[in-house]
Amino acid sequence: MAFHLKHSCLAFVLIMSFYSLASAQISGIATYYTPPYMPSACYGYEDQGVMIAAASDVFWNGGAACGQYYQVTCVSGTNNGVPYPCQGSQSVTVKIVDYCPPGSCRGTIDLSQEAFSSIADTASGAINIYYQQL
């Protein structure tokens, strides 16, 4: 009886873990920007590499997003130009280093060209994504 109860509890914990991971993903739109990546709103002229991104008002939070890492997963295209833009690993981890201001920001998150091209065809310009803070 204890053996069965122990395995039932373990199964429940595993299921809840997967549910919490899946529910932490948020849908949005990713676009990309091209070099130069400096200066940035978070780090000025300090180089942060190329797997970086700019946050929109959706999660910028007055700069509190600076330095946070996000996993971004390509889901699909947003237009008919490139119907299946997702490629490569389809997921990338990026560090928030900049702000994507209203008016010029066309998505939820603006990835560096290198980060975007690791998960999607840049000819698409914008993709539907799931993202989550790590």
Sine and cosine of phi, psi and omega as CSV:
sin_phi,cos_phi,sin_psi,cos_psi,sin_omega,cos_omega
0.00,0.00,-0.71,0.71,0.01,-1.00
-0.90,0.45,-0.61,0.79,0.01,-1.00
-0.88,0.48,-0.72,0.69,0.01,-1.00
-0.90,0.43,-0.67,0.74,0.01,-1.00
-0.90,0.43,-0.66,0.75,0.00,-1.00
-0.88,0.48,-0.71,0.70,0.00,-1.00
-0.93,0.36,-0.57,0.82,0.05,-1.00
-0.90,0.43,-0.67,0.74,0.03,-1.00
-0.91,0.42,-0.67,0.74,0.02,-1.00
-0.88,0.47,-0.69,0.73,0.03,-1.00
-0.88,0.47,-0.67,0.74,0.02,-1.00
-0.88,0.47,-0.70,0.72,0.01,-1.00
-0.89,0.46,-0.69,0.72,0.02,-1.00
-0.89,0.45,-0.70,0.72,0.02,-1.00
-0.88,0.47,-0.70,0.71,0.01,-1.00
-0.90,0.43,-0.58,0.82,0.04,-1.00
-0.90,0.44,-0.73,0.69,0.02,-1.00
-0.90,0.43,-0.64,0.77,0.02,-1.00
-0.89,0.45,-0.67,0.74,-0.03,-1.00
-0.93,0.37,-0.58,0.81,0.06,-1.00
-0.91,0.40,-0.70,0.71,-0.02,-1.00
-0.92,0.40,-0.62,0.78,-0.05,-1.00
-0.97,0.25,-0.27,0.96,0.01,-1.00
-0.98,0.21,-0.26,0.96,0.01,-1.00
-0.98,0.20,0.68,-0.73,-0.03,-1.00
-0.87,-0.49,0.62,-0.78,0.02,-1.00
-1.00,0.07,0.49,-0.87,0.00,-1.00
-0.19,-0.98,-0.26,-0.97,0.03,-1.00
-0.80,-0.61,0.72,-0.69,0.08,-1.00
-0.94,-0.34,0.67,-0.74,0.14,-0.99
-0.85,-0.53,-0.11,-0.99,0.06,-1.00
-0.61,-0.79,0.37,-0.93,0.07,-1.00
-0.79,-0.61,0.32,-0.95,-0.12,-0.99
-0.93,-0.37,0.34,-0.94,0.03,-1.00
-0.86,0.51,0.40,-0.92,0.12,0.99
-0.98,0.19,0.56,-0.83,-0.03,-1.00
-1.00,-0.07,-0.05,1.00,0.01,-1.00
-0.85,-0.53,0.55,-0.83,0.05,1.00
-0.97,0.23,0.41,-0.91,0.05,-1.00
-0.90,-0.44,0.37,-0.93,-0.02,-1.00
-0.90,0.44,-0.48,0.88,-0.06,-1.00
-1.00,-0.03,-0.61,0.79,-0.18,-0.98
-0.82,-0.57,0.11,0.99,0.01,-1.00
0.86,0.51,-0.84,-0.54,-0.02,-1.00
-0.99,-0.13,0.20,0.98,0.03,-1.00
-0.99,0.17,0.86,-0.50,-0.05,-1.00
-0.92,0.39,0.78,-0.63,0.01,-1.00
-0.90,-0.43,0.27,0.96,0.00,-1.00
1.00,0.08,-0.31,-0.95,-0.06,-1.00
-0.89,-0.45,-0.18,0.98,0.05,-1.00
-1.00,-0.01,0.95,0.32,-0.15,-0.99
-0.74,-0.67,0.14,-0.99,0.00,-1.00
-0.38,-0.92,0.29,-0.96,0.11,-0.99
-0.93,-0.37,0.71,-0.71,-0.03,-1.00
-1.00,-0.03,0.64,-0.77,0.11,-0.99
-0.99,0.10,0.03,-1.00,0.04,-1.00
-0.86,0.51,-0.31,0.95,-0.01,-1.00
-0.83,0.56,-0.64,0.77,0.01,-1.00
-0.65,-0.76,0.23,0.97,0.03,-1.00
-0.88,0.48,-0.71,0.70,0.09,-1.00
0.81,0.59,0.77,0.64,0.06,-1.00
0.90,0.44,0.39,0.92,0.01,-1.00
0.98,-0.18,-0.09,1.00,0.00,-1.00
-0.90,0.44,-0.33,0.94,0.01,-1.00
-0.97,0.26,-0.28,0.96,-0.02,-1.00
-0.81,0.59,0.77,-0.64,0.05,-1.00
1.00,0.09,-0.17,0.98,0.02,-1.00
-0.97,0.24,0.52,-0.86,0.02,-1.00
-0.97,-0.26,0.64,-0.77,0.02,-1.00
-0.77,-0.64,0.63,-0.77,0.17,-0.99
-0.99,-0.10,0.80,-0.60,-0.03,-1.00
-0.88,-0.48,0.79,-0.62,-0.04,-1.00
-0.86,-0.51,0.80,-0.60,0.05,-1.00
-0.95,0.32,0.75,-0.66,0.00,-1.00
-0.94,-0.33,-0.73,0.69,-0.04,-1.00
-0.17,-0.99,0.10,-1.00,0.07,-1.00
-0.98,0.17,0.31,-0.95,0.03,-1.00
-0.96,-0.27,-0.07,1.00,-0.02,-1.00
-0.59,-0.80,0.05,-1.00,-0.01,-1.00
-1.00,0.06,-0.14,0.99,-0.03,-1.00
-0.88,0.47,-0.71,0.70,0.04,-1.00
-0.76,-0.64,1.00,-0.01,-0.13,-0.99
-0.90,0.43,-0.46,0.89,-0.01,-1.00
-0.77,-0.64,0.96,0.29,-0.12,-0.99
-0.98,0.20,-0.33,0.94,-0.08,-1.00
-0.90,0.43,0.68,-0.73,-0.02,-1.00
-0.45,-0.89,0.09,-1.00,0.03,-1.00
0.89,0.46,-0.65,-0.76,-0.05,-1.00
-0.96,0.26,-0.29,0.96,-0.04,-1.00
0.93,0.37,-0.08,1.00,0.10,-1.00
-0.72,-0.70,0.57,-0.82,0.03,-1.00
-0.60,-0.80,0.54,-0.84,0.09,-1.00
-0.97,-0.25,0.78,-0.62,-0.02,-1.00
-0.78,-0.62,0.40,-0.91,0.06,-1.00
-0.96,-0.26,0.72,-0.69,0.03,-1.00
-0.97,0.22,0.87,-0.50,-0.02,-1.00
-0.82,-0.58,-0.14,0.99,-0.12,-0.99
-0.54,-0.84,0.14,-0.99,0.00,-1.00
-0.93,-0.38,0.70,-0.71,0.05,-1.00
-0.95,-0.30,0.99,-0.13,-0.16,-0.99
-0.96,0.28,0.46,-0.89,0.06,-1.00
-0.83,0.55,0.52,-0.85,-0.02,-1.00
0.99,-0.13,-0.75,0.67,0.03,-1.00
-0.97,-0.24,-0.26,0.97,-0.02,-1.00
-1.00,0.06,0.85,-0.52,-0.05,-1.00
-0.98,-0.22,0.06,1.00,-0.04,-1.00
-0.55,-0.83,-0.14,-0.99,0.04,-1.00
-0.98,0.19,-0.63,0.78,-0.02,-1.00
-0.63,-0.78,0.69,-0.73,-0.01,-1.00
-0.95,-0.31,0.97,-0.25,-0.05,-1.00
-0.99,0.15,0.44,-0.90,0.18,-0.98
-0.89,0.46,0.38,-0.92,0.00,-1.00
-0.85,0.53,-0.62,0.78,-0.01,-1.00
-0.91,0.41,-0.67,0.74,0.01,-1.00
-0.92,0.39,-0.70,0.71,0.00,-1.00
-0.88,0.48,-0.72,0.69,-0.07,-1.00
-0.93,0.36,-0.28,0.96,0.05,-1.00
-0.98,0.22,-0.27,0.96,0.00,-1.00
-0.85,-0.53,-0.25,0.97,-0.06,-1.00
-0.41,-0.91,0.34,-0.94,0.06,-1.00
-0.95,0.32,0.84,-0.54,-0.03,-1.00
-0.90,0.44,-0.35,0.94,0.04,-1.00
-0.89,0.46,-0.35,0.94,0.01,-1.00
-0.96,0.29,-0.47,0.88,0.03,-1.00
0.98,0.22,-0.65,0.76,0.00,-1.00
-0.51,-0.86,0.55,-0.83,-0.01,-1.00
-0.68,-0.73,0.44,-0.90,0.17,-0.99
-0.98,0.19,0.67,-0.75,-0.08,-1.00
-0.69,-0.72,0.25,-0.97,0.36,-0.93
-0.91,-0.41,0.64,-0.77,0.05,-1.00
-0.65,-0.76,0.43,-0.90,0.05,-1.00
-0.45,-0.89,0.58,-0.82,0.06,-1.00
-0.96,0.27,0.65,-0.76,0.03,-1.00
-0.99,-0.13,0.00,0.00,0.00,0.00
